[in-house]
Structures are given as C-alpha cells and as structure tokens.
Amino acid sequence: MQLKNLIFKCTWNNQRYRAKCKDPDCPNVTSTCKERRIHIHPDEPESCWEMNLFNRLEFGSGDNVSIRQSDPNKIVIFTTKKPNMNHRSIIGITRINKIKRNMIGTCSHGKYRYDLVIGDRDLFVEIPQEMDINYNDWDKRPWRRMLFRYLSDNDIRNILLKIKFEFKQREINSDVEEKLEKLIYLIS
C-alpha cells in the first residue's frame, strides 16, 4: 500500500484557530456542535479541535474512524469553508510528526476511538486569511461525512508550489519559502 497525505476538513474559526470562536459568525459557539459532537475535543468537552489547532497542531480523525493510509513524514493540509465562500480554502500545511492510533474519547454519547494526527511545528505554514488557496482546484469531490481524506504526492506538490507562488507574489515572510522547500523535498 502506498502511503498518502491527509487533508482535514475544519470548521471555520474566527480566532485564527488559536482560541474559541466569538459570536456572531462562528458555528462552534452554538449548542449544535456540542450536541452532535462536531469536532469536540475529547479531553476538553467545552472546546473543539479548531480552537487550538494552530497552538497544538493536532486534529482527531473523527468518531470510530482510523487513518490507515498515512504515516509520519507525509503531509497534512488543513482546510475550511470561509464565510461567504463557496469552496474549501487551505488554511495551513505541515509534515505529519506522529499519528497516535486508537485513542479513546468520551462524551455524552459514550466512548469512541479516534486517531490523533500531530503536526511538525518547525515545518508548519499558516496561510494568511487574506490569501485564498482554493482546495477545490485539486479535489472537486463533494465533502460529506468524514473529517479527512487522502491526496496523492503529486497533488500535494502542486498545492505546495501554488502556496509558494502566492507567498512570493505578496512578498510575505521569507522563512516560509524555506519551510515549503523542505515540505516539497519530503514528497519528492
């Protein structure tokens, strides 16, 4: 089996994925997310994965779902659907540092298993909110239930090249280019 890269579907977070959403334009402050266990962090039932995504660089696979086709040193991309957008945008990218498998979470619905993907802080690139990298340019499949899907090295390479081009066009943060080069090298 050839290992693949991961793409995660994240809920929009208006605190740049570093704190709990604030009203009015963020869905995570509604009871609906907690009632349906959408992205609720198993160790912190009052919080979601998204509120600390860029602080911790970790994200769960979803209830009773295993990540079978990926391992450390592959790439993970985080996407979201920004308000008033009709496509998924790439918000961050990094190397998978570790996958903790068969973790146990508990909630009002009982116990469940999940896998925990932990990203590499040294190779993390956050995409500025004003920069829109349309994930649907590489993957047009509708996204239904799962929190993640797999993508080929070739598609990831093209995404990395697009991100590198966009940063260069805007002359943003020179250390990002070095990180992107290292990520491209990983999949070469």
C-alpha angles and dihedrals in degrees: 000000000000112000117237139203123254132238117193126205107221129186116242113270119192093201094069091258093292104096143017114295120260125221141290109029104033124088096205093077092064123092089236093079093050094044092051094037091235106176093332111163108240094218094045110039092185093057139060132224090251097060091068101023096117093036094054104017091218132122134176125237095229134259113328093343123131129204102226105161102052139064141172116308093037118108128259122201124194118212136182140178105244119214112278093012125118096205141052115265126207109241102172145358136196145148118276105250098181142348114212106203131208097012115173122231129181132202139151088291093057135254124335139174127236141163119240119217115204118196130214110257092201092057098038118126118189114204110224113244092240090058113081116201104180109219090194089070086076102029121031097174113122111250113231128158111342122087092216143028137185128255131189126251090246093056091045091051090052091048091050091050091050091050091048090050092049093050091048092049090054094039090231124165112335095213089064090069091058092050091049091050090053091049091049089050091054092061097039 
